[in-house]
């Protein structure tokens, strides 16, 4: 059974907008980071799907997606390290409290 491209795009769109909503609405830095990862995963799904349906015999979309996942993993590791450092200084990871670091 072949799944139509529109269903993949619907899943990707829902993931993307859930990530954007979480990025805008949340105050905790970890949930913001998770929301950003949702957005990046939605983009990766789009790369794979468009590659599969437009160029079924070529691998450019797959290779680009693997590269994007590697960059996303590195970005997540750095962001978690920054969040841990902020928590050690403030004992809180609320975005509103970050202005205390200026003092």
N, C-alpha and C positions, 0 to 999 in steps of 0.2 A: 504494500500500500504506500503510495507516494503522498506525502503531506504537502499541501500547497504552500507557496512562499508567504501568502498573506497571514497564515496562522503563526508562522515564525515572527513575522513583523509585528503582529499584535502582541505577542509575548514580549518582544524586545521593547515595544513602545510602553507597555505597562511597567516593565522594569525601569526604563529610563525616567518616566514621570514619577514613579515611586521614589527613585533616587533623588530627583530634583526636589520633590516635596520634602523628603527627609533632610536634605542639605539646607533648605531654607528654614524649615520649621523647628529643627532640633537645636538644643542648647548644649548638649553634651558632645565633647569632641570625638569620642569613640563612635557615637551614632552618626555623626557627620561623616566620619571616615568610612563607615559601612555604607552610607548613602552614596558617597562618591564611588565606591567600588561597584555598587549597583549600576551606576551610570556607565562606568567603563565596561562592565560585562555586557550591557545592552549594546554598546558600540561593537564589541567583539562578536556578538551574535550576528549583527548586521554584516560585518566583514565576511564571516563564514557563509552566510546565506546568499549574499550577492555573488560571492565567488562560485558557490555551488550551482546557482541557477544561470548565471551569465557565462561563466567559463568552466564547465564541468570537468574538463580534462587538465586544467592548470591549477597550480598550487599557490599563486601569489597571495590570495586572500587568507589562506591557512597560515602561511609563513608570517604574514604581517600580523595576524592575530596572535600567534605564538610570541612574536616580538613584543606586542602590546601587553600580553599577560606577564611577560618577564619584567617589563618596565613597571607595570602596575604592582607587582610583588615587591620590587625594590622601593617603590614610592611608599607602599604600605609599611615596610620595615622602618624606613626613615621617619614616617609620620608617627608610628607607635613609639619610637625612641624619643621623639620630641614630646609626645604626650606624657610619657613616663617622666621625663625631665621636668616638665611643667608641674606634674603632680607632686614630685618631690619638693619643689619650691613652694607651691601654694596649698598643697593637700586638697586640691579640688581641680576638676577639669571642665568646669563650666565656662563657656565662651565669654559670658558677661564679666567674669572675674579676671580676665586676662589683662585688664587695664592696671591691675595691681602690680604687674611686672615692671611697669614704667618707673615706679618709685625706687 
